[in-house]
Amino acid sequence: MRNDLRPHAVDPLTTVRNLGILAHVDAGKTTVTERILYLTGATHKRGEVHEGTTVTDFDPQERDRGITIFAAAVSCDWDGHRINLIDTPGHVDFSDEVERSLRVLDGAVAVFDAVAGVEPQSESVWRQADRHGVPRIAFVNKMDRAGADLDSAVASIRERLHTVPLVVQMPIGREDGFTGVVDLLRMRALVWHTGRDAFEEGPVPDVLAEEALRRRGLLEEAVAELHPAALAEFCERSRVSDGTLAGALREVTRSGEGLVVLCGSAYRNRGVEPLLRAVVELLPAPPDVPAVRGALDGVSQERPADPAAPLAALVFKVHSTPTGRLTFVRVYSGTIRKGDTVLDAGAGRTERVGRILRVQADRHAEADRAVAGDIVALVGVKSSRTGATLCSPAAPLVLEPPPVTDPVVSVAVEARSGPDAERLASALARLAEEDPSLTVGTDPETGQTVLSGMGELHLEVAVEKIRRAHGIRVGVGRPRVAYRETVARGVTGLLYRHVKQDGGAGQFAHVVLDVEALGTADEAGTGGRAGTGGFAFRTTVTGGRVPKEYVRAVEAGCRDALAEGPLGGHPVTGLRVTLTDGATHPKDSTETAFRAAGRFALREALRAAEMVLLEPVVEVAVTVPDDAVGGVLGDLAARRGRVSGSTAGAAGAVVTATVPLAELFGYASRLRGRTQGRGTFTTRAAGYAPVPPAVAEGILPR
């Protein structure tokens, strides 16, 4: 089963698995990835996070910080299958990196800590996978830790992720005595001995036989509730056969109705090989997932996972290396060959594929072609950005790109020396190209260059990359959060007449708008169309008083007006606009005129409405010794935090609270000081919340 990274024959599509590893930070997903690479022979030494020797965390910052920052793609072979694997970040600041990876995956392994169970970022990545419809299996890791409890971890999965866990293994031994698992499907014991990578298979130990039978019965009952064939067999025989059970588990996994749960200790290499078996047996191959859908001239089309179909590939990552630019793509249909000319459908330009690389983090092997189902890196594609569709020039198609989250934190950056200023601009442009969740702009008041991202750590990593990769000395200002504005009480019947006559053809547009806060009610069936950024637009105009093309122009104008709100010039979100009436001129009405009318009308409406300033808030989970809980609660209250709970855990008390992001700058060092270095915390984005009036007074311009 061992192999080196090398060129190989094209894999049959049914033997390909495009797999992601998802987890909360420090749950052990990178260690799981390293053990998979070791077991499959892709590496010949087990990489360790604490030693900085991992394959997927190859960036110097990842090794220094001991966390995954950039999604890394690796390929390996196991048991006749090609596994294209992406190790994703676990920190909330890099959730967009996870989003881009999920967009191109067919399945995923969700890794959970056997002590902590479901943690905040676990929930976030779970919801991301739900949005993309990615089938998952679960691996409860760190079963050798003090306080590890499979049943407790499974209970948290059931309660917090609202899924049906189907536990197919039970542990042999507890904590330091964890030596293996009982496979409840085949009722066999798999035991790993110290110093050996392979397990020994044998009968279930007598002392565990009764408990194993009980758990097998619970598994059969749970599966019977989800699968018709298993239910029929269970009703007839009061049990489910091994074959029916295996087939049912495969189907409920791929449909998302149930979650198969395995357990082990990746660090000790216990449980990883059964996990690999579950990956190839339960998770789908490219032909098993629905055909990808794209659009051409507004008409939706499907492209099957067929090497003979027209090419359709999605760019999900761009990475600049000292030797050139790597463009990572998932090929959904068709075939890419070295030397091919492909079309960037969104940009309308062609690109030439110089080389095709099968990637293993920072190493690679060349291939002559890539077919439907492959994840590869292309060399020679010079301009295509993340989210671009590469397709056959003869059969253009645009695939839906991964969504990009608006940044929530900004810092001013400047070069320490004049000669570095131009190099800094180039480095920032390259950063934004590699990571779409980073944006670069200019502060209109100070003229400073502003770098915006998803959090303090995100920006720290970006600035450090400029320093290390480009050798530029950079000065950084204090972090600032990205505020938003919304409507608290709207206006109705706002009339705006746009008339312009300065020689030649004139402009005329007459619109009447209602503006209100956007509720949670479903827009379906109301004539509305939900927009990005918490905006919905609809029309109730009848009788053709405003033609359809002008209605679209009004909506475009309203979207233009969302860029700056009346309170402090912040973007506006969370409102619904209804076009209730209007009028046209037989000669002077144009789409341009109605777009201008929509823009100016909404600006007037927002000035007349009651507006509220919003700030980003995060859910914080703080783990501290029991004797430090009081001080932590007081500190969170001083930071305008709303405590939602406190529970006892194996590592201490866990306090959860919702806190404004602006109040968490510098919290890590404050927490370490309060707890003598024993406190830790994690965060999860929790949206936006109104800023209290007293606080808003200090933020908004006078």
PEQUICOR-V744713 format. One record per residue. PHI is phi as a letter, one per 30 degrees, with the letter a starting at -180 (999 if undefined). PSI is psi in whole degrees, -180 to 180 (none if undefined). OMEGA is omega in whole degrees, -180 to 180 (* if undefined). Layout:
PHI;PSI;OMEGA / PHI;PSI;OMEGA
This chain:
999;-14;-178 / d;146;179 / a;155;171 / c;160;175 / d;120;-174 / a;161;172 / d;150;-178 / a;168;177 / d;155;179 / d;131;-177 / d;141;169 / e;141;-174 / e;-32;-177 / d;-14;-179 / c;8;-180 / c;137;173 / b;120;175 / c;107;-163 / b;139;173 / c;151;174 / c;119;-174 / c;141;178 / a;168;167 / d;155;179 / e;137;179 / i;13;176 / d;-15;176 / j;19;-176 / d;-36;178 / d;-37;176 / d;-39;175 / e;-46;179 / d;-46;-179 / d;-39;180 / d;-35;176 / d;-45;179 / d;-39;180 / d;-46;-178 / d;-33;-179 / d;-5;179 / i;5;178 / d;-26;171 / b;159;-178 / c;7;176 / b;138;-179 / d;119;177 / d;144;-179 / b;133;179 / d;-44;-175 / d;-18;178 / c;-7;-178 / i;31;-177 / c;17;-178 / d;154;179 / d;-45;-174 / d;-32;173 / d;71;-175 / c;-16;179 / d;139;-179 / e;-37;180 / d;-36;178 / d;-41;-179 / d;-35;178 / d;-42;-175 / d;-17;-180 / i;24;178 / b;159;174 / d;129;-180 / c;-42;-176 / c;134;176 / d;129;-177 / c;132;-180 / c;136;175 / b;155;177 / b;142;178 / a;164;179 / c;140;176 / a;126;174 / h;43;178 / i;11;-179 / c;145;173 / c;122;-180 / c;115;172 / c;114;-168 / c;136;177 / b;119;175 / d;118;-173 / c;157;176 / d;156;177 / c;-13;-178 / d;142;-176 / e;-31;-178 / d;-19;-177 / c;29;-178 / d;-27;177 / d;-31;175 / d;-38;176 / d;-43;-179 / e;-45;-179 / d;-35;179 / d;-44;-179 / d;-31;-179 / e;-27;-174 / c;8;-177 / c;153;175 / c;-19;-179 / a;169;-177 / a;155;170 / c;121;176 / c;120;-177 / c;130;179 / b;147;176 / d;129;-177 / d;-18;178 / c;-48;-174 / d;-22;-177 / i;-139;-179 / d;120;180 / c;169;-173 / e;-48;-178 / d;-23;173 / e;-43;179 / d;-41;-178 / d;-49;-178 / d;-29;177 / d;-45;179 / d;-36;176 / d;-45;179 / d;-36;176 / e;-44;-179 / d;-34;-179 / c;-2;179 / i;36;-177 / d;119;176 / d;145;-176 / b;155;162 / b;159;-176 / c;144;175 / b;112;177 / d;108;-172 / c;171;175 / i;40;178 / d;-10;179 / c;-1;-179 / d;153;173 / d;130;-179 / i;2;180 / d;135;-178 / b;108;-178 / d;-46;-177 / d;-39;178 / d;-42;178 / d;-41;179 / d;-39;178 / d;-39;179 / d;-33;176 / d;-45;-179 / d;-44;-173 / d;-39;-171 / c;-26;-178 / c;-8;176 / h;48;176 / b;173;-179 / c;102;179 / d;134;179 / c;96;-172 / d;117;-175 / c;4;178 / b;156;168 / b;145;-176 / d;150;170 / c;110;-177 / i;162;-178 / b;146;174 / h;-123;-178 / d;-23;-179 / d;8;179 / d;117;-177 / b;-12;-178 / l;-166;-178 / b;157;169 / c;122;176 / d;108;-175 / d;-14;176 / d;-44;-177 / c;-1;-180 / h;55;178 / b;150;178 / c;134;177 / c;115;-173 / b;132;176 / c;128;178 / c;149;-177 / e;131;177 / i;1;-180 / b;139;-180 / d;-35;-176 / d;153;178 / c;160;172 / c;134;-180 / c;136;-180 / a;-175;180 / d;159;178 / d;130;179 / e;143;-177 / e;-37;-176 / d;-19;-179 / c;-4;-172 / d;-46;-177 / d;-44;-180 / d;-36;179 / d;-41;178 / d;-39;178 / d;-44;-179 / d;-35;176 / d;-40;178 / d;-41;178 / d;-38;178 / d;-45;-180 / d;-42;180 / d;-44;-179 / d;-42;180 / d;-38;180 / d;-31;178 / d;-17;-176 / c;-20;-170 / b;125;-175 / e;-45;-178 / d;-41;178 / d;-37;179 / d;-44;-180 / d;-43;-179 / d;-38;-179 / d;-41;179 / d;-34;-177 / d;-40;-172 / c;-4;-175 / i;19;175 / a;169;178 / b;129;-178 / d;161;-179 / e;-44;-177 / d;-45;179 / d;-40;-179 / d;-44;-180 / d;-44;179 / d;-39;179 / d;-40;178 / d;-39;179 / d;-45;-176 / d;-41;-179 / d;-27;175 / d;-47;-176 / d;-27;177 / d;-15;-179 / i;8;-178 / d;-25;-180 / b;163;-178 / b;111;176 / d;131;-176 / c;126;174 / c;171;-179 / b;165;180 / l;-169;176 / b;101;-178 / d;-38;-178 / e;-40;179 / c;5;178 / i;34;-179 / c;117;178 / j;-4;-176 / d;-39;180 / d;-44;173 / d;-33;176 / d;-43;177 / d;-40;178 / d;-41;179 / d;-36;179 / e;-48;-175 / d;-26;-178 / d;-32;-171 / c;-37;-175 / d;152;-171 / d;153;168 / d;165;-179 / e;-40;179 / d;-15;-177 / d;-12;-179 / c;157;-179 / e;148;178 / e;142;-180 / d;144;-180 / c;139;176 / b;-173;-178 / b;148;175 / b;116;-178 / h;38;178 / i;-1;-179 / c;125;-179 / d;141;178 / b;156;174 / c;146;173 / b;118;-178 / d;160;176 / d;76;-174 / b;121;180 / e;-23;-178 / d;-8;180 / d;166;175 / d;147;-176 / d;136;169 / b;116;-179 / b;145;-178 / c;130;174 / d;119;-179 / c;-5;179 / a;140;174 / b;133;-177 / b;126;178 / c;130;178 / c;166;177 / e;-23;-178 / c;-1;179 / k;-176;-175 / c;129;176 / c;129;178 / c;110;-177 / d;132;-178 / b;150;166 / c;122;178 / d;115;-179 / c;-36;178 / a;158;177 / i;-164;-175 / b;136;172 / c;130;177 / c;151;177 / e;129;-179 / j;-6;-180 / d;151;169 / c;124;-178 / b;161;-179 / c;127;167 / d;98;-167 / d;-38;-178 / d;-39;-178 / d;-17;179 / i;28;178 / b;159;-180 / c;153;177 / b;149;178 / c;130;180 / d;109;-179 / d;-45;-179 / b;156;176 / b;128;-176 / b;133;167 / c;120;-164 / c;140;169 / b;83;-177 / h;-111;-178 / c;10;174 / c;161;-178 / a;163;174 / b;142;-177 / d;149;176 / b;153;179 / d;-27;-177 / a;164;173 / b;140;-175 / c;174;178 / e;131;-179 / j;-15;-177 / d;151;168 / b;116;-174 / b;172;173 / c;140;180 / c;140;174 / c;135;180 / j;-17;176 / d;111;-166 / c;-30;-169 / b;-18;-174 / d;134;-177 / c;171;178 / e;131;-178 / j;-8;-179 / d;151;175 / c;125;173 / c;127;-174 / b;175;177 / d;132;178 / e;-27;-179 / d;-14;-178 / b;71;-176 / d;150;-179 / a;143;177 / c;119;176 / d;153;179 / d;126;-179 / d;161;174 / d;142;179 / d;152;178 / c;126;-180 / d;140;177 / d;138;179 / d;154;-177 / b;-11;-179 / b;142;180 / b;151;171 / b;148;173 / d;135;180 / b;144;177 / a;150;178 / d;141;-179 / d;-24;-179 / b;153;-179 / e;-47;-178 / d;-23;-179 / d;-10;-174 / d;-45;-180 / d;-39;178 / d;-34;179 / d;-42;179 / d;-42;179 / d;-41;-180 / d;-40;178 / d;-40;178 / d;-40;179 / d;-40;177 / e;-47;-179 / d;-30;178 / d;-40;-180 / d;-36;-175 / b;98;-177 / d;-17;179 / d;-4;170 / c;134;176 / b;150;180 / b;131;179 / b;-172;-180 / b;131;176 / d;118;-175 / d;-24;-178 / d;-42;-175 / c;-18;-176 / i;5;-180 / d;152;173 / d;130;-176 / c;127;176 / c;126;-177 / b;143;-179 / a;-160;-171 / c;-3;180 / l;175;-179 / e;-47;-178 / d;-41;179 / e;-46;-179 / d;-36;176 / e;-45;-180 / d;-42;-179 / d;-45;-179 / d;-41;179 / d;-34;178 / d;-38;177 / d;-43;-179 / d;-45;-175 / d;-48;-173 / d;-30;-174 / c;-6;178 / i;34;-177 / c;129;175 / d;119;-172 / b;134;170 / c;141;-175 / b;133;178 / d;-179;178 / d;144;178 / d;146;176 / b;140;-179 / d;161;179 / c;107;179 / d;162;175 / b;165;175 / b;148;179 / b;172;-177 / c;125;173 / c;-43;175 / b;124;-172 / d;-167;178 / b;155;178 / b;151;174 / i;30;178 / d;115;-177 / c;134;176 / b;129;179 / c;119;-180 / c;111;-180 / b;128;180 / b;125;-179 / b;101;-179 / b;43;-178 / j;139;-178 / i;-157;-178 / d;137;-180 / c;-179;176 / b;133;178 / b;129;174 / a;136;-179 / b;121;-180 / b;152;174 / b;125;-174 / b;145;163 / c;135;179 / b;130;-179 / b;165;176 / d;141;-180 / d;114;179 / d;-171;-180 / c;1;-178 / d;148;-180 / d;131;180 / d;-12;-175 / d;139;176 / i;3;-179 / c;3;-176 / i;2;-179 / d;165;177 / b;111;-178 / d;137;179 / c;175;177 / d;155;176 / i;25;177 / i;49;-180 / b;135;176 / b;142;-179 / b;139;176 / b;166;178 / b;142;174 / c;13;-180 / d;135;179 / b;169;174 / i;14;177 / i;21;-179 / d;-30;173 / b;110;-179 / e;158;-175 / e;-41;-178 / d;-29;178 / d;-31;175 / d;-45;178 / d;-38;179 / d;-39;177 / d;-44;178 / d;-44;179 / d;-41;178 / d;-39;177 / d;-41;178 / d;-37;177 / e;-38;-175 / d;-14;-178 / d;-13;-175 / d;-32;-177 / b;123;177 / c;168;-175 / d;-19;-176 / d;-53;-176 / b;16;180 / i;16;179 / d;156;178 / e;148;-178 / c;139;180 / b;168;172 / i;43;177 / b;155;176 / c;132;178 / c;131;178 / c;123;174 / d;111;-173 / c;-21;-179 / a;171;179 / l;177;179 / a;156;-179 / b;168;174 / c;138;-175 / d;-25;-178 / c;-37;-169 / c;-3;179 / d;131;179 / b;168;175 / d;-37;179 / d;-43;-180 / d;-42;-179 / d;-31;176 / d;-43;177 / d;-40;179 / d;-43;178 / d;-42;-179 / d;-51;-177 / d;-33;180 / d;-44;-179 / d;-36;177 / d;-44;178 / d;-41;-179 / d;-41;-180 / d;-35;177 / d;-31;-180 / d;-21;-177 / d;166;172 / d;118;-174 / c;156;180 / b;140;175 / d;134;179 / c;149;176 / b;151;178 / d;138;177 / b;155;-179 / b;152;172 / c;125;-177 / c;134;172 / c;112;-176 / c;123;178 / c;119;-175 / b;159;172 / d;152;-176 / e;-35;-176 / d;-5;-179 / c;2;-175 / d;-43;-178 / e;-47;179 / d;-39;179 / d;-42;178 / d;-42;179 / d;-39;180 / d;-41;178 / d;-39;178 / d;-39;179 / d;-23;178 / c;20;180 / i;28;179 / d;147;175 / c;107;-177 / d;130;-178 / c;-12;179 / l;163;177 / b;126;-178 / b;156;177 / d;133;178 / b;173;-178 / d;-31;-178 / c;5;-178 / k;-168;178 / d;143;178 / c;114;-180 / c;127;177 / c;140;-178 / a;159;173 / c;124;-171 / b;139;173 / e;135;-178 / e;-37;-178 / d;-25;-178 / d;-4;-177 / c;-2;177 / d;126;-179 / i;8;-176 / d;-32;-177 / e;-47;-179 / d;-36;178 / d;-42;180 / d;-42;178 / e;-40;179 / d;-40;-179 / d;-26;-173 / c;17;-178 / h;39;176 / i;3;-175 / c;-9;-178 / c;144;175 / b;159;177 / b;154;174 / b;158;-179 / b;160;175 / b;132;-180 / e;136;-178 / b;20;175 / i;-150;-178 / b;152;178 / b;153;179 / d;142;175 / d;131;177 / e;143;-177 / e;-41;-178 / d;-37;179 / d;-39;-179 / d;-31;-180 / d;-33;180 / d;-9;-178 / c;-43;-174 / d;150;178 / d;145;-179 / d;none;*
